[in-house]
């Protein structure tokens, strides 16, 4: 799939722009800006699709295809999905490798005369999904970019929700095999490529192995000089890794309309610093999924994963897929695992503290995108509140790696205190429903809530007073959004209605009235109710923006928590399965006494696997 290349088919040549209605002309203009995407066009409470997009989407989503007058002789094919359920439909389209441009109403239809302004606010692609409900908790969702010159490659990978951003150059040895192996390691949801790579045999092999979107970007999209602040001033703009990172940043800016704050400078790595596993070895070893049915159950990851958080689960997966080869690096991890293994009480305390913790990595991503709600900020505050106890738990563990991780844990007391004081402990999901802010945090909000409460009490008092004055025992005060507040009287009691009652609505068995006094109070009550919602939302946005300034510190803390969780999880598995710590050095001898296969042993059950020795040298 290329960056350009319309989804329109037979309708393209048939559309006479001059004959279209103004709204349909607006749709076509937006569609022409995003020709390789399905266009979700906001109309009221629905996202509508028209013309060929409607035909394609109705088949992909299995929804009804209808039609709408568009000003042409033939009605335009049309289908739509409710905006409040759009994420579910987007997930189905991402599973089928579609791209979707979200075109929103930029003005309030209630206060706008004529056609409402609309524009695309973001593009959802398989590699840029931001809805956490449709991402695997313990698996990264990578977007990979590949830039090829002759048989040399640059490769960059980004998880847009965690901010993990890495790049490398592949310029020696069997480069084609290596780039395929790296792509396989990342198992990306989407690949970006320059024209040369998109036509290569390597790209064909990747496409044959897994259903994946390969988007071709023009050569100029890989201009590293444009993205020097992310790639680094000292880097050579001609470096292959820098070019691949530039192409990735170009695509993120194009689809998300900006670069999220938590996507910071790219981390360059050298593939020579890790154990190279080709595609066949990676699959036959069944590190993260089985060869037969690609299931997690039966893999090494399934066997040894004792992590307590999604962050730790993702880090364990990365460690398995990217094995270390330097003895000093291996010993650093081993020492930390050994310390947790020997510190049972601290390990169990840490596991309990990590259990139920929010996914701080991805929550930081939501914060950068500005898509967090009050419940997210409440979860963030609860997570930060746990950090002092976690630091105390591991404070006495005398191992370099654990001490480094403890130093990286940042409780951010100012942010923790703000969230604890400001966010209602039981907030709604929506941001325009009120009850976002805790009582006592804002004097203005407290006063508005009191006015709203007093107004509702005034209504109850009015009902009792009017019953006594009119003698109508079943008179009641009611409210609906269309007619506002009213006094309802059954038809059998109409003779007792006072002259100052003004008729508002006639029903089958009753009449509804209002009085000038009720009308004036209605404006006051509804004004207070709407005002408190508006003020709460405004204050929530300020708190959210304040939290956003902590993104870099949150990312660093999330990384430390993920590593601690991974280390304690390995120690927990070693304790439960009675694993020993191997001695690692730089010689050429492999000597295993009483070796056990972890996966087979777990599948067979206790005592069924017979340990055996292995001895290998040059």
ZIJO-V295342 format. One record per residue. N is the residue number from 0. PHI is phi in degrees with one decimal (NA if undefined). NEAR is the number of other C-alpha atoms within 10 Angstrom. Layout:
n = (N N)
phi = (PHI PHI)
near = (NEAR NEAR)
This chain:
n = (0 1 2 3 4 5 6 7 8 9 10 11 12 13 14 15 16 17 18 19 20 21 22 23 24 25 26 27 28 29 30 31 32 33 34 35 36 37 38 39 40 41 42 43 44 45 46 47 48 49 50 51 52 53 54 55 56 57 58 59 60 61 62 63 64 65 66 67 68 69 70 71 72 73 74 75 76 77 78 79 80 81 82 83 84 85 86 87 88 89 90 91 92 93 94 95 96 97 98 99 100 101 102 103 104 105 106 107 108 109 110 111 112 113 114 115 116 117 118 119 120 121 122 123 124 125 126 127 128 129 130 131 132 133 134 135 136 137 138 139 140 141 142 143 144 145 146 147 148 149 150 151 152 153 154 155 156 157 158 159 160 161 162 163 164 165 166 167 168 169 170 171 172 173 174 175 176 177 178 179 180 181 182 183 184 185 186 187 188 189 190 191 192 193 194 195 196 197 198 199 200 201 202 203 204 205 206 207 208 209 210 211 212 213 214 215 216 217 218 219 220 221 222 223 224 225 226 227 228 229 230 231 232 233 234 235 236 237 238 239 240 241 242 243 244 245 246 247 248 249 250 251 252 253 254 255 256 257 258 259 260 261 262 263 264 265 266 267 268 269 270 271 272 273 274 275 276 277 278 279 280 281 282 283 284 285 286 287 288 289 290 291 292 293 294 295 296 297 298 299 300 301 302 303 304 305 306 307 308 309 310 311 312 313 314 315 316 317 318 319 320 321 322 323 324 325 326 327 328 329 330 331 332 333 334 335 336 337 338 339 340 341 342 343 344 345 346 347 348 349 350 351 352 353 354 355 356 357 358 359 360 361 362 363 364 365 366 367 368 369 370 371 372 373 374 375 376 377 378 379 380 381 382 383 384 385 386 387 388 389 390 391 392 393 394 395 396 397 398 399 400 401 402 403 404 405 406 407 408 409 410 411 412 413 414 415 416 417 418 419 420 421 422 423 424 425 426 427 428 429 430 431 432 433 434 435 436 437 438 439 440 441 442 443 444 445 446 447 448 449 450 451 452 453 454 455 456 457 458 459 460 461 462 463 464 465 466 467 468 469 470 471 472 473 474 475 476 477 478 479 480 481 482 483 484 485 486 487 488 489 490 491 492 493 494 495 496 497 498 499 500 501 502 503 504 505 506 507 508 509 510 511 512 513 514 515 516 517 518 519 520 521 522 523 524 525 526 527 528 529 530 531 532 533 534 535 536 537 538 539 540 541 542 543 544 545 546 547 548 549 550 551 552 553 554 555 556 557 558 559 560 561 562 563 564 565 566 567 568 569 570 571 572 573 574 575 576 577 578 579 580 581 582 583 584 585 586 587 588 589 590 591 592 593 594 595 596 597 598 599 600 601 602 603 604 605 606 607 608 609 610 611 612 613 614 615 616 617)
phi = (NA -95.3 -68.0 -117.4 127.6 -66.8 -82.8 -54.8 -124.6 -67.2 -73.1 -54.5 -76.9 -91.2 -78.8 -96.3 -56.3 -68.7 -87.9 -69.0 -67.3 -55.1 -67.6 -70.4 -65.0 -63.1 -61.3 -64.0 -63.1 -68.2 -63.4 -66.0 -75.4 -131.4 -69.6 -95.8 -121.2 -74.6 -103.6 -86.4 -103.7 -72.4 -131.2 63.2 -94.1 -130.9 -99.7 -106.2 -124.2 -130.7 56.4 -66.6 -58.1 -64.8 -62.7 -65.5 -67.6 -62.9 -72.4 -67.6 -98.6 56.5 -119.4 -70.2 -95.6 -117.9 -149.0 -147.4 -64.5 -126.0 100.4 -89.8 -64.5 -96.9 -68.1 -81.4 -56.4 -150.6 -149.4 -156.4 -133.5 -62.8 -64.7 -73.1 -113.1 -62.0 -60.3 -65.4 -71.3 -61.4 -61.4 -63.0 -70.3 -64.9 -61.7 -102.3 65.8 -85.0 -113.8 -131.5 -94.8 -95.1 -105.8 -103.3 -76.5 -95.0 -133.3 -79.3 -58.0 -70.4 -115.3 -105.8 -90.8 81.8 -74.4 -72.3 -70.2 -134.2 -157.9 -73.6 -103.4 -167.4 -122.7 -99.9 -129.0 -55.0 -91.3 -126.0 -66.1 -117.3 -82.5 -65.3 -64.9 -111.6 -116.5 -66.7 -58.7 -106.5 -143.3 -70.9 -111.6 -91.6 -107.5 -114.3 -119.6 -126.0 -118.6 -119.4 -130.9 53.6 -113.1 -111.5 -135.3 -116.0 -135.6 -129.6 -135.9 -135.9 -100.0 -68.5 -89.5 -98.0 84.1 -64.5 -137.4 -132.2 -153.9 -151.0 -110.9 -125.3 -133.2 -146.5 75.4 -83.4 -63.5 -64.6 -62.8 -67.9 -68.7 -64.7 -64.4 -66.3 -61.9 -63.4 -64.2 -74.9 44.1 -70.1 -82.3 -157.7 -123.3 -106.5 -150.8 -78.2 -55.1 -64.0 -69.3 -63.3 -98.0 -81.0 -67.2 -62.8 -64.4 -64.3 -63.2 -63.5 -65.1 -71.1 -76.4 -144.1 -71.5 -150.1 -84.1 -113.6 -101.0 -89.3 -104.9 -66.8 -55.8 -66.6 -69.0 -101.1 -78.9 -71.0 -63.6 -66.8 -112.5 -60.1 -67.1 -90.1 -87.6 113.4 -65.0 -84.2 -78.7 -84.6 -62.8 -90.2 -59.6 -65.8 -63.3 -68.2 -67.2 -65.9 -64.8 -63.3 -61.9 -66.9 -65.1 -57.5 -69.6 -63.1 -63.1 -68.7 -86.5 -99.7 71.3 -164.1 -97.1 -57.1 -60.6 -81.8 -86.9 -102.0 -60.2 -70.4 -99.6 -82.6 -133.9 -113.5 -65.9 -70.5 -87.9 -135.6 -70.3 -81.3 -121.5 -74.3 -59.6 -63.6 -64.2 -61.5 -75.2 -69.1 -73.5 51.6 -66.3 -121.7 -154.3 -77.7 -69.8 -73.4 -124.3 56.0 -89.3 -69.5 -65.0 98.1 -94.1 -64.0 -58.9 -59.4 -69.5 -107.4 -75.8 -117.9 -69.2 -104.1 -130.8 -64.3 -60.9 -64.7 -62.4 -68.7 -67.9 -59.8 -59.6 -64.5 -63.2 -68.8 -80.4 -132.2 -64.1 -73.5 -126.1 -83.4 -54.9 -65.4 -65.9 -65.2 -64.5 -61.2 -67.4 -58.0 -63.0 -67.3 -63.3 -62.3 -63.1 -65.1 -62.8 -83.5 -110.7 -59.4 -64.1 -63.6 -64.2 -68.1 -63.3 -63.6 -60.1 -67.6 -69.4 -78.1 -62.6 81.6 -69.2 -67.3 -77.1 -63.4 -60.8 -74.6 -64.7 -63.3 -63.0 -61.1 -62.7 -64.7 -79.2 72.9 -108.9 -76.2 -109.4 -64.5 -66.1 -64.2 -67.5 -63.7 -64.3 -62.2 -61.8 -64.6 -67.3 -62.8 -65.6 -80.7 -63.3 -58.0 -67.9 -63.3 -60.7 -64.5 -62.8 -100.4 -57.7 -87.6 -82.0 -90.3 -135.3 -54.5 -63.0 -65.3 -63.4 -63.3 -67.1 -63.0 -64.8 -81.2 -74.4 -118.4 -66.3 48.4 -58.8 -63.1 -68.1 -58.5 -64.7 -60.4 -67.4 -66.6 -77.9 -96.5 -91.7 -57.2 -65.5 -135.2 -82.2 -76.1 -72.9 -73.5 -98.2 -116.3 -108.4 77.8 60.0 -86.0 -104.4 -69.3 -59.7 95.6 -81.1 -126.7 -63.7 -63.3 -65.2 -60.8 -66.8 -66.1 -64.1 -65.1 -63.8 -64.7 -65.2 -64.8 -63.6 -67.6 -67.9 -60.9 -62.5 -63.8 -65.9 -61.3 -58.4 -66.4 -65.3 -67.7 -62.0 -69.0 -73.9 -93.7 78.6 -89.4 -68.8 -101.6 -61.7 -142.6 -98.7 -129.3 -151.6 -143.4 -67.7 -79.4 -103.7 73.7 -82.1 -152.2 -105.5 -105.5 -128.8 -67.5 -65.4 -69.8 -112.0 -63.1 -64.1 -91.9 -69.5 -65.6 -67.2 -81.7 -74.3 -110.3 -66.0 -114.6 -157.9 -109.0 -114.9 -61.6 -114.9 -155.8 -124.4 -114.7 -129.9 -144.7 -124.5 -54.0 -62.0 -66.0 -63.4 -63.4 -69.5 -59.5 -60.5 -69.5 -65.3 -67.0 -63.7 -65.5 -63.4 -69.6 -64.5 -66.0 -64.1 -64.7 -67.3 -61.0 -63.7 -62.0 -69.1 -59.3 -61.4 -64.8 -64.6 -61.0 -66.4 -64.5 -60.9 -64.5 -71.2 -96.3 -55.8 -61.9 -68.4 -65.5 -63.3 -63.5 -66.3 -61.7 -62.6 -67.6 -63.0 -61.2 -66.3 -60.3 -64.9 -65.0 -65.2 -67.1 -65.4 -66.3 -65.3 -63.7 -66.1 -61.3 -68.2 -68.4 -98.2 60.3 -82.4 -111.3 -90.2 -75.4 -87.6 -116.6 -145.5 -95.8 -80.6 -99.9 -108.4 -114.3 -130.6 -119.2 -109.4 62.5 -68.8 -126.8 -84.9 -60.6 -72.4 -61.1 -60.3 -71.3 -68.1 -78.9 101.7 -58.3 81.6 -83.4 -89.3 -96.6 -61.7 -145.5 -95.7 -138.9 -135.7 -140.1 -150.6 -72.9)
near = (14 17 16 15 11 16 19 18 11 10 12 13 8 10 17 12 15 10 13 18 14 15 15 18 18 18 22 20 13 18 24 14 13 22 17 21 24 26 28 27 25 23 19 12 11 17 21 21 26 27 22 19 21 25 18 18 23 20 11 14 14 9 14 13 17 15 14 14 14 19 18 15 9 11 13 21 20 21 23 23 21 15 17 10 11 14 17 13 15 23 20 14 20 20 14 15 19 20 22 21 25 18 22 19 16 13 12 10 14 7 8 10 8 8 11 17 14 18 17 22 14 17 22 22 25 25 24 23 22 20 16 13 10 15 14 11 16 17 16 25 25 26 26 29 32 31 29 21 12 7 13 17 24 22 27 33 27 27 22 24 27 24 21 20 21 18 25 25 25 22 16 11 9 11 15 18 13 20 23 16 20 23 21 19 17 18 19 22 24 20 26 28 27 24 16 16 21 22 12 12 11 15 20 13 11 18 14 10 9 12 13 19 22 23 20 21 23 14 14 12 18 28 18 27 18 14 20 17 12 18 24 16 11 7 13 15 20 12 14 26 28 31 33 31 33 28 29 28 24 22 22 20 14 13 21 18 14 14 18 19 16 25 22 15 17 23 16 16 14 10 15 9 12 14 13 18 19 16 16 9 12 18 17 12 14 19 20 22 20 17 15 9 8 13 13 15 15 19 20 21 20 16 19 19 17 22 27 21 23 23 29 28 23 19 21 26 20 16 11 14 21 18 14 16 14 14 12 13 10 14 15 14 18 20 18 22 25 18 20 27 21 12 15 15 12 21 22 15 15 22 21 13 17 22 13 13 18 19 21 25 24 23 24 28 25 23 24 24 18 14 13 18 19 26 18 19 23 19 19 23 23 16 19 23 18 14 21 14 14 21 19 13 18 21 14 11 17 12 17 13 18 25 16 11 19 22 13 17 21 17 21 17 14 9 19 19 13 15 24 18 17 21 22 19 16 13 19 15 13 12 19 13 15 18 22 25 25 19 15 11 14 15 10 13 23 16 13 20 19 13 18 21 14 13 19 16 11 14 19 13 12 17 17 14 12 17 14 12 9 13 13 18 13 12 19 19 21 14 12 8 6 6 11 14 23 23 22 22 21 16 13 10 16 12 8 11 15 11 6 10 13 15 14 16 13 12 10 7 9 14 18 21 19 19 16 11 9 18 14 10 17 19 13 14 21 16 15 21 18 16 17 23 22 17 17 23 19 13 17 20 17 12 18 20 14 13 20 20 14 16 20 15 17 24 22 15 23 24 22 22 24 25 22 25 27 26 27 28 26 23 26 24 17 18 15 9 14 8 15 9 10 10 10 13 12 9 7 9 11 12 13 13 10 9 13 15 12 15 18 15 17 16 13 10 10 9 9 11 15 10 12 11 10 10 9 9 8 5)
